[in-house]
Amino acid sequence: MMTYNPISTDWFKNMALFSISRSLVGKDTTPVPNGDMFTFMLQALLNGQSANASEASPTGNIVSGNASMVNMIKDYTHLVGSNVTAALDFTDSSGAKLDSVLKGKLAGMGASFMEAGRQYNINPNLLASIAMHETGNGSSRAASEKNNIAGMMGKNGLRSYDSVADSIFDMARNLRKNYLDKGFDTIAKIGGKYAPVGAANDPTGLNNNWVKGVNNFYYSLIS
């Protein structure tokens, strides 16, 4: 299905390619589009094509294709700046799972993340991950005092919302209109615009950790 160069300096990518190819054995990965095979295979995995696959590793150990590969993807995306397209369109994720991890002002908002994701065709896990990162999982002052769970700005600074749900839907609208529909289709690309490093309104450099932080939450939710 693929070739990899055992003497390449990109050792981690080669190992990831080898392992992912094993987890996709017998799965439909055609047609293969032009472009980076690694990105395509990650997309296939994240779309659940290998959810029930398991293979014996070269050492004889049995590993879960889904769980082990998600961990490898998370490690790889941190190394390369997360420039890998994840499944950011809407999927019928479990609101109950979201509710099991959302805390503070985000507690019980799983259904709102699901509804906003469905309305704007955005993965609810992405919406929740951004909110969790922006608010310290529901504990920030902006969330407590302004119901602002996404760092959304207005003419006079941080916007205030009548409810957390209003903030969730406004974030989803903004992401669809100003990011996903304009080609910002990875967490890294979104972060470069949403939380640009060196921004004037980020004097303490918190934006440096935005992509990694959102990725951590995102992959913990989908694994």
Phi and psi restraints in degrees (value plus and minus 20) as a CYANA .aco file:
   2 MET   PHI    -177.8  -137.8
   2 MET   PSI     147.7   187.7
   3 THR   PHI    -145.1  -105.1
   3 THR   PSI     133.0   173.0
   4 TYR   PHI    -163.7  -123.7
   4 TYR   PSI     131.5   171.5
   5 ASN   PHI    -118.5   -78.5
   5 ASN   PSI      87.8   127.8
   6 PRO   PHI     -87.3   -47.3
   6 PRO   PSI     -33.2     6.8
   7 ILE   PHI    -127.6   -87.6
   7 ILE   PSI     -11.0    29.0
   8 SER   PHI     -83.4   -43.4
   8 SER   PSI     128.2   168.2
   9 THR   PHI     -90.5   -50.5
   9 THR   PSI     -38.2     1.8
  10 ASP   PHI    -108.2   -68.2
  10 ASP   PSI      47.9    87.9
  11 TRP   PHI     -82.7   -42.7
  11 TRP   PSI     -61.3   -21.3
  12 PHE   PHI     -84.1   -44.1
  12 PHE   PSI     -61.8   -21.8
  13 LYS   PHI     -84.4   -44.4
  13 LYS   PSI     -60.5   -20.5
  14 ASN   PHI     -81.3   -41.3
  14 ASN   PSI     -64.2   -24.2
  15 MET   PHI     -85.4   -45.4
  15 MET   PSI     -58.7   -18.7
  16 ALA   PHI     -83.7   -43.7
  16 ALA   PSI     -64.0   -24.0
  17 LEU   PHI     -79.1   -39.1
  17 LEU   PSI     -65.4   -25.4
  18 PHE   PHI     -81.8   -41.8
  18 PHE   PSI     -66.6   -26.6
  19 SER   PHI     -87.9   -47.9
  19 SER   PSI     -61.4   -21.4
  20 ILE   PHI     -85.7   -45.7
  20 ILE   PSI     -58.8   -18.8
  21 SER   PHI     -81.0   -41.0
  21 SER   PSI     -55.6   -15.6
  22 ARG   PHI     -86.5   -46.5
  22 ARG   PSI     -60.2   -20.2
  23 SER   PHI     -91.8   -51.8
  23 SER   PSI     -37.9     2.1
  24 LEU   PHI    -120.4   -80.4
  24 LEU   PSI     -11.1    28.9
  25 VAL   PHI     -77.9   -37.9
  25 VAL   PSI     108.2   148.2
  26 GLY   PHI      62.9   102.9
  26 GLY   PSI     -20.5    19.5
  27 LYS   PHI    -116.4   -76.4
  27 LYS   PSI     134.7   174.7
  28 ASP   PHI    -101.4   -61.4
  28 ASP   PSI      86.1   126.1
  29 THR   PHI    -137.9   -97.9
  29 THR   PSI       8.3    48.3
  30 THR   PHI    -135.0   -95.0
  30 THR   PSI     132.2   172.2
  31 PRO   PHI     -97.6   -57.6
  31 PRO   PSI     126.1   166.1
  32 VAL   PHI    -104.7   -64.7
  32 VAL   PSI     100.4   140.4
  33 PRO   PHI     -93.2   -53.2
  33 PRO   PSI     143.5   183.5
  34 ASN   PHI     -87.0   -47.0
  34 ASN   PSI     127.3   167.3
  35 GLY   PHI     105.4   145.4
  35 GLY   PSI    -177.3  -137.3
  36 ASP   PHI     -98.4   -58.4
  36 ASP   PSI      98.0   138.0
  37 MET   PHI     -80.3   -40.3
  37 MET   PSI     -56.4   -16.4
  38 PHE   PHI     -81.5   -41.5
  38 PHE   PSI     -66.3   -26.3
  39 THR   PHI     -82.0   -42.0
  39 THR   PSI     -61.8   -21.8
  40 PHE   PHI     -81.5   -41.5
  40 PHE   PSI     -64.1   -24.1
  41 MET   PHI     -87.6   -47.6
  41 MET   PSI     -56.6   -16.6
  42 LEU   PHI     -81.5   -41.5
  42 LEU   PSI     -63.2   -23.2
  43 GLN   PHI     -81.1   -41.1
  43 GLN   PSI     -62.8   -22.8
  44 ALA   PHI     -81.0   -41.0
  44 ALA   PSI     -61.9   -21.9
  45 LEU   PHI     -85.8   -45.8
  45 LEU   PSI     -67.1   -27.1
  46 LEU   PHI     -87.2   -47.2
  46 LEU   PSI     -43.2    -3.2
  47 ASN   PHI     -98.0   -58.0
  47 ASN   PSI     -19.2    20.8
  48 GLY   PHI      68.3   108.3
  48 GLY   PSI      -7.9    32.1
  49 GLN   PHI     -87.2   -47.2
  49 GLN   PSI     -41.2    -1.2
  50 SER   PHI    -134.6   -94.6
  50 SER   PSI       3.5    43.5
  51 ALA   PHI     -79.1   -39.1
  51 ALA   PSI     -55.0   -15.0
  52 ASN   PHI    -127.3   -87.3
  52 ASN   PSI     -12.1    27.9
  53 ALA   PHI    -103.9   -63.9
  53 ALA   PSI     123.9   163.9
  54 SER   PHI    -165.0  -125.0
  54 SER   PSI     127.0   167.0
  55 GLU   PHI    -157.5  -117.5
  55 GLU   PSI     134.0   174.0
  56 ALA   PHI     -98.8   -58.8
  56 ALA   PSI     111.2   151.2
  57 SER   PHI     -94.8   -54.8
  57 SER   PSI     147.6   187.6
  58 PRO   PHI     -77.6   -37.6
  58 PRO   PSI     -42.4    -2.4
  59 THR   PHI    -111.5   -71.5
  59 THR   PSI     -20.9    19.1
  60 GLY   PHI      77.3   117.3
  60 GLY   PSI     -24.7    15.3
  61 ASN   PHI     -99.2   -59.2
  61 ASN   PSI     127.7   167.7
  62 ILE   PHI    -112.7   -72.7
  62 ILE   PSI     105.9   145.9
  63 VAL   PHI    -145.5  -105.5
  63 VAL   PSI     127.7   167.7
  64 SER   PHI     -97.2   -57.2
  64 SER   PSI     105.6   145.6
  65 GLY   PHI     -78.5   -38.5
  65 GLY   PSI     -61.9   -21.9
  66 ASN   PHI     -93.9   -53.9
  66 ASN   PSI     -76.1   -36.1
  67 ALA   PHI     -83.7   -43.7
  67 ALA   PSI     -65.9   -25.9
  68 SER   PHI     -88.1   -48.1
  68 SER   PSI     -57.0   -17.0
  69 MET   PHI     -92.6   -52.6
  69 MET   PSI     -55.7   -15.7
  70 VAL   PHI     -80.5   -40.5
  70 VAL   PSI     -60.9   -20.9
  71 ASN   PHI     -83.7   -43.7
  71 ASN   PSI     -60.5   -20.5
  72 MET   PHI     -86.2   -46.2
  72 MET   PSI     -60.9   -20.9
  73 ILE   PHI     -79.5   -39.5
  73 ILE   PSI     -65.1   -25.1
  74 LYS   PHI     -80.5   -40.5
  74 LYS   PSI     -64.6   -24.6
  75 ASP   PHI     -84.0   -44.0
  75 ASP   PSI     -62.9   -22.9
  76 TYR   PHI     -85.0   -45.0
  76 TYR   PSI     -64.8   -24.8
  77 THR   PHI     -84.2   -44.2
  77 THR   PSI     -50.6   -10.6
  78 HIS   PHI     -86.9   -46.9
  78 HIS   PSI     -57.2   -17.2
  79 LEU   PHI     -89.3   -49.3
  79 LEU   PSI     -58.1   -18.1
  80 VAL   PHI    -121.7   -81.7
  80 VAL   PSI     -10.1    29.9
  81 GLY   PHI      63.0   103.0
  81 GLY   PSI      -3.0    37.0
  82 SER   PHI      44.4    84.4
  82 SER   PSI      10.3    50.3
  83 ASN   PHI    -104.2   -64.2
  83 ASN   PSI      29.5    69.5
  84 VAL   PHI    -142.5  -102.5
  84 VAL   PSI     108.0   148.0
  85 THR   PHI     -89.8   -49.8
  85 THR   PSI      98.7   138.7
  86 ALA   PHI    -116.0   -76.0
  86 ALA   PSI     153.3   193.3
  87 ALA   PHI    -100.9   -60.9
  87 ALA   PSI      68.3   108.3
  88 LEU   PHI    -114.4   -74.4
  88 LEU   PSI     -26.4    13.6
  89 ASP   PHI     -96.5   -56.5
  89 ASP   PSI     148.0   188.0
  90 PHE   PHI     -82.3   -42.3
  90 PHE   PSI     115.5   155.5
  91 THR   PHI    -152.6  -112.6
  91 THR   PSI     131.3   171.3
  92 ASP   PHI     -98.7   -58.7
  92 ASP   PSI      49.0    89.0
  93 SER   PHI     -90.9   -50.9
  93 SER   PSI     148.8   188.8
  94 SER   PHI    -106.8   -66.8
  94 SER   PSI      92.9   132.9
  95 GLY   PHI     -82.1   -42.1
  95 GLY   PSI     -51.1   -11.1
  96 ALA   PHI     -84.1   -44.1
  96 ALA   PSI     -57.3   -17.3
  97 LYS   PHI     -86.3   -46.3
  97 LYS   PSI     -60.9   -20.9
  98 LEU   PHI     -79.6   -39.6
  98 LEU   PSI     -66.1   -26.1
  99 ASP   PHI     -83.3   -43.3
  99 ASP   PSI     -43.3    -3.3
 100 SER   PHI     -96.0   -56.0
 100 SER   PSI     -35.7     4.3
 101 VAL   PHI    -137.8   -97.8
 101 VAL   PSI     -37.2     2.8
 102 LEU   PHI     -95.5   -55.5
 102 LEU   PSI     114.7   154.7
 103 LYS   PHI    -147.1  -107.1
 103 LYS   PSI     154.8   194.8
 104 GLY   PHI      35.6    75.6
 104 GLY   PSI    -151.9  -111.9
 105 LYS   PHI     -88.2   -48.2
 105 LYS   PSI     -34.4     5.6
 106 LEU   PHI    -110.1   -70.1
 106 LEU   PSI     -29.9    10.1
 107 ALA   PHI     -78.1   -38.1
 107 ALA   PSI     113.6   153.6
 108 GLY   PHI      56.6    96.6
 108 GLY   PSI     -10.8    29.2
 109 MET   PHI    -117.0   -77.0
 109 MET   PSI      -7.8    32.2
 110 GLY   PHI     -75.7   -35.7
 110 GLY   PSI     -62.5   -22.5
 111 ALA   PHI     -84.9   -44.9
 111 ALA   PSI     -55.5   -15.5
 112 SER   PHI     -88.2   -48.2
 112 SER   PSI     -59.9   -19.9
 113 PHE   PHI     -83.2   -43.2
 113 PHE   PSI     -60.2   -20.2
 114 MET   PHI     -83.7   -43.7
 114 MET   PSI     -66.8   -26.8
 115 GLU   PHI     -85.1   -45.1
 115 GLU   PSI     -63.3   -23.3
 116 ALA   PHI     -85.0   -45.0
 116 ALA   PSI     -60.0   -20.0
 117 GLY   PHI     -82.0   -42.0
 117 GLY   PSI     -62.6   -22.6
 118 ARG   PHI     -85.7   -45.7
 118 ARG   PSI     -63.3   -23.3
 119 GLN   PHI     -84.5   -44.5
 119 GLN   PSI     -57.9   -17.9
 120 TYR   PHI    -128.4   -88.4
 120 TYR   PSI     -10.2    29.8
 121 ASN   PHI      34.3    74.3
 121 ASN   PSI      36.3    76.3
 122 ILE   PHI    -150.7  -110.7
 122 ILE   PSI     119.8   159.8
 123 ASN   PHI     -79.3   -39.3
 123 ASN   PSI     101.0   141.0
 124 PRO   PHI     -76.6   -36.6
 124 PRO   PSI     -49.6    -9.6
 125 ASN   PHI     -86.4   -46.4
 125 ASN   PSI     -52.1   -12.1
 126 LEU   PHI     -87.2   -47.2
 126 LEU   PSI     -66.9   -26.9
 127 LEU   PHI     -78.5   -38.5
 127 LEU   PSI     -67.1   -27.1
 128 ALA   PHI     -85.0   -45.0
 128 ALA   PSI     -58.7   -18.7
 129 SER   PHI     -84.4   -44.4
 129 SER   PSI     -62.2   -22.2
 130 ILE   PHI     -83.3   -43.3
 130 ILE   PSI     -64.7   -24.7
 131 ALA   PHI     -83.5   -43.5
 131 ALA   PSI     -61.7   -21.7
 132 MET   PHI     -83.9   -43.9
 132 MET   PSI     -61.3   -21.3
 133 HIS   PHI     -89.2   -49.2
 133 HIS   PSI     -65.6   -25.6
 134 GLU   PHI     -83.8   -43.8
 134 GLU   PSI     -50.4   -10.4
 135 THR   PHI    -131.3   -91.3
 135 THR   PSI     -16.1    23.9
 136 GLY   PHI      41.9    81.9
 136 GLY   PSI      23.6    63.6
 137 ASN   PHI      34.6    74.6
 137 ASN   PSI      33.4    73.4
 138 GLY   PHI      67.4   107.4
 138 GLY   PSI      -8.9    31.1
 139 SER   PHI    -129.6   -89.6
 139 SER   PSI     -18.6    21.4
 140 SER   PHI     -95.7   -55.7
 140 SER   PSI     141.2   181.2
 141 ARG   PHI     -86.3   -46.3
 141 ARG   PSI     -58.4   -18.4
 142 ALA   PHI     -80.9   -40.9
 142 ALA   PSI     -59.6   -19.6
 143 ALA   PHI     -88.6   -48.6
 143 ALA   PSI     -63.4   -23.4
 144 SER   PHI     -88.9   -48.9
 144 SER   PSI     -62.4   -22.4
 145 GLU   PHI    -116.8   -76.8
 145 GLU   PSI     -45.5    -5.5
 146 LYS   PHI    -142.4  -102.4
 146 LYS   PSI     -19.1    20.9
 147 ASN   PHI      36.2    76.2
 147 ASN   PSI       3.7    43.7
 148 ASN   PHI    -115.2   -75.2
 148 ASN   PSI      89.2   129.2
 149 ILE   PHI    -129.4   -89.4
 149 ILE   PSI     -11.8    28.2
 150 ALA   PHI    -152.6  -112.6
 150 ALA   PSI     -11.8    28.2
 151 GLY   PHI      48.7    88.7
 151 GLY   PSI       2.5    42.5
 152 MET   PHI     -88.6   -48.6
 152 MET   PSI     111.9   151.9
 153 MET   PHI    -126.5   -86.5
 153 MET   PSI     130.1   170.1
 154 GLY   PHI    -144.2  -104.2
 154 GLY   PSI    -188.3  -148.3
 155 LYS   PHI     -82.9   -42.9
 155 LYS   PSI     -49.6    -9.6
 156 ASN   PHI    -130.5   -90.5
 156 ASN   PSI       9.3    49.3
 157 GLY   PHI      81.3   121.3
 157 GLY   PSI    -168.6  -128.6
 158 LEU   PHI     -80.7   -40.7
 158 LEU   PSI     112.3   152.3
 159 ARG   PHI     -91.7   -51.7
 159 ARG   PSI     131.0   171.0
 160 SER   PHI    -127.5   -87.5
 160 SER   PSI     123.3   163.3
 161 TYR   PHI    -145.6  -105.6
 161 TYR   PSI     132.3   172.3
 162 ASP   PHI     -89.3   -49.3
 162 ASP   PSI     -46.2    -6.2
 163 SER   PHI    -173.2  -133.2
 163 SER   PSI     142.3   182.3
 164 VAL   PHI     -83.4   -43.4
 164 VAL   PSI     -57.4   -17.4
 165 ALA   PHI     -80.0   -40.0
 165 ALA   PSI     -60.6   -20.6
 166 ASP   PHI     -80.2   -40.2
 166 ASP   PSI     -59.8   -19.8
 167 SER   PHI     -86.5   -46.5
 167 SER   PSI     -60.3   -20.3
 168 ILE   PHI     -81.0   -41.0
 168 ILE   PSI     -65.5   -25.5
 169 PHE   PHI     -89.3   -49.3
 169 PHE   PSI     -54.1   -14.1
 170 ASP   PHI     -88.6   -48.6
 170 ASP   PSI     -59.2   -19.2
 171 MET   PHI     -81.3   -41.3
 171 MET   PSI     -65.5   -25.5
 172 ALA   PHI     -82.8   -42.8
 172 ALA   PSI     -63.0   -23.0
 173 ARG   PHI     -79.6   -39.6
 173 ARG   PSI     -65.9   -25.9
 174 ASN   PHI     -83.3   -43.3
 174 ASN   PSI     -64.3   -24.3
 175 LEU   PHI     -84.1   -44.1
 175 LEU   PSI     -62.2   -22.2
 176 ARG   PHI     -87.5   -47.5
 176 ARG   PSI     -68.3   -28.3
 177 LYS   PHI     -93.0   -53.0
 177 LYS   PSI     -63.1   -23.1
 178 ASN   PHI    -125.0   -85.0
 178 ASN   PSI     -23.7    16.3
 179 TYR   PHI    -148.0  -108.0
 179 TYR   PSI     -92.4   -52.4
 180 LEU   PHI     -81.5   -41.5
 180 LEU   PSI     -62.8   -22.8
 181 ASP   PHI     -90.9   -50.9
 181 ASP   PSI     -30.6     9.4
 182 LYS   PHI    -129.8   -89.8
 182 LYS   PSI      -4.5    35.5
 183 GLY   PHI      72.8   112.8
 183 GLY   PSI     -16.0    24.0
 184 PHE   PHI    -105.0   -65.0
 184 PHE   PSI      60.5   100.5
 185 ASP   PHI    -128.8   -88.8
 185 ASP   PSI      -3.2    36.8
 186 THR   PHI    -152.3  -112.3
 186 THR   PSI     140.9   180.9
 187 ILE   PHI     -82.3   -42.3
 187 ILE   PSI     -56.3   -16.3
 188 ALA   PHI     -85.6   -45.6
 188 ALA   PSI     -63.9   -23.9
 189 LYS   PHI     -84.9   -44.9
 189 LYS   PSI     -62.5   -22.5
 190 ILE   PHI     -80.2   -40.2
 190 ILE   PSI     -65.4   -25.4
 191 GLY   PHI     -82.0   -42.0
 191 GLY   PSI     -54.2   -14.2
 192 GLY   PHI     -82.5   -42.5
 192 GLY   PSI     -46.9    -6.9
 193 LYS   PHI    -121.1   -81.1
 193 LYS   PSI     -60.3   -20.3
 194 TYR   PHI     -89.4   -49.4
 194 TYR   PSI     -60.9   -20.9
 195 ALA   PHI    -158.5  -118.5
 195 ALA   PSI      47.4    87.4
 196 PRO   PHI     -84.4   -44.4
 196 PRO   PSI     115.1   155.1
 197 VAL   PHI     -85.5   -45.5
 197 VAL   PSI     112.9   152.9
 198 GLY   PHI      66.4   106.4
 198 GLY   PSI     -10.9    29.1
 199 ALA   PHI     -82.4   -42.4
 199 ALA   PSI     127.1   167.1
 200 ALA   PHI     -83.2   -43.2
 200 ALA   PSI     -49.9    -9.9
 201 ASN   PHI    -110.6   -70.6
 201 ASN   PSI      -3.6    36.4
 202 ASP   PHI    -149.2  -109.2
 202 ASP   PSI      44.3    84.3
 203 PRO   PHI     -85.7   -45.7
 203 PRO   PSI     -42.8    -2.8
 204 THR   PHI    -115.8   -75.8
 204 THR   PSI     -17.9    22.1
 205 GLY   PHI      55.5    95.5
 205 GLY   PSI       5.1    45.1
 206 LEU   PHI     -84.6   -44.6
 206 LEU   PSI     -47.5    -7.5
 207 ASN   PHI     -84.0   -44.0
 207 ASN   PSI     -40.3    -0.3
 208 ASN   PHI     -79.1   -39.1
 208 ASN   PSI     -46.9    -6.9
 209 ASN   PHI    -124.2   -84.2
 209 ASN   PSI     -14.8    25.2
 210 TRP   PHI     -83.8   -43.8
 210 TRP   PSI     -72.0   -32.0
 211 VAL   PHI     -82.2   -42.2
 211 VAL   PSI     -67.3   -27.3
 212 LYS   PHI     -83.5   -43.5
 212 LYS   PSI     -61.9   -21.9
 213 GLY   PHI     -84.6   -44.6
 213 GLY   PSI     -65.6   -25.6
 214 VAL   PHI     -85.6   -45.6
 214 VAL   PSI     -60.4   -20.4
 215 ASN   PHI     -80.1   -40.1
 215 ASN   PSI     -62.1   -22.1
 216 ASN   PHI     -77.7   -37.7
 216 ASN   PSI     -67.2   -27.2
 217 PHE   PHI     -86.3   -46.3
 217 PHE   PSI     -62.8   -22.8
 218 TYR   PHI     -81.1   -41.1
 218 TYR   PSI     -69.4   -29.4
 219 TYR   PHI     -93.7   -53.7
 219 TYR   PSI     -43.5    -3.5
 220 SER   PHI     -90.8   -50.8
 220 SER   PSI     -49.8    -9.8
 221 LEU   PHI     -97.8   -57.8
 221 LEU   PSI     -54.4   -14.4
 222 ILE   PHI    -110.7   -70.7
 222 ILE   PSI     -30.2     9.8
